[in-house]
Amino acid sequence: MPLLPLAALFGLVTFVCAAFLLVHAFRRSVGTGMMVLLIPFYILFYAFSQFEHPRKNLILAGFFGCSLLAAVFLGIGAHGLSMLTFGMPPEY
């Protein structure tokens, strides 16, 4: 099973969950939205301390879980692609 399309799928889910967080932050205030958008790791603080949504648990699980899975599948898929590029057979 190709892993790069799975990485893209999980990346898309992460993007949708991040959009929920970003829209909520901008509705709170423009300054908060800009901090979530521009300051690295501020989205983590905002997600756990100020984000209030009826489906908060599902959105945060989707954001963190899918970003981790996207990174893992992207790394494994890129490694397999580089092995094929250099003519080495993939190891299963």
N, C-alpha and C positions, 0 to 999 in steps of 0.2 A: 504494500500500500504506500503510495507516495506521501511523504510527510510534509512537503512544502505547501500543498493545498490545505492540509489540516492546520498548519501554522497560520495561513492566511485567514481561515475560518475563525480560529480563536482570536486572532488579531482584530477581526471585524467585531466580534462580541466585546472585546476589550474596549474598542473605540466607541461602541454604542453606550456601554456603561460609563465610560469617561465623559461622554456627551451629557448624560444625565447629571453627573456631578458638576460639570462646568456650567450647564444651564441653571442649576440650582444656585450655584455660587454667584452668577451674574444677577439672578433675581434678588439675591440678598443685598448685594451692592456691587457697583462697578469695581471698587477697590479690591474686594474679596475675589471677584471673578478674575481680575488681572493677576492677583497673587497666585491663585490656583493655576492659571494658565502659564505664568512665567517663572515662578520660583520652584526649583526642583524639590521634590518631596513634600511640598506644602499640601499637595492633594491628599497625601496620607493623613496629615493632621486634620485637614478639613473633613475628610470622609468619616473619621471616627468621632470628632468632637462637635461639628456644627451641622453636618448633613442630616436632615430629617425628611424622611420619605416613608410612605406606608410599606414599601418593598425594599427598605434599606439593606436588609440582610442579603437578599437575592442580588441586588445591584453590586454590593461590595464583594460578595463571593464571586460573581461573574467578572468583576474588574480584576481582582487579585489572582483568582484561580486561572482565568483564561490568559492573563498576561504571562503567568508562569508557564503554562502549557505552550503558549505561542513561542516563547523563548526557547524552551526545550526542543520542540519540534523543528524550529528554524535552525537551531544549532546542529541537530542530528541530520536534518535534510541537507543543509549546506555541506556538512562533512561527507555525506554520501555522494553529493553532486561533485565535490572536488575529487573524490576517489575515482569516479567515472571519468572525469576530465583527464586525469593523469594515467588512465588505462588500467587501473587496478580494479579487480572485481569486488563488488560489495560483500561485506561479511555479514552473514545472517546468523 
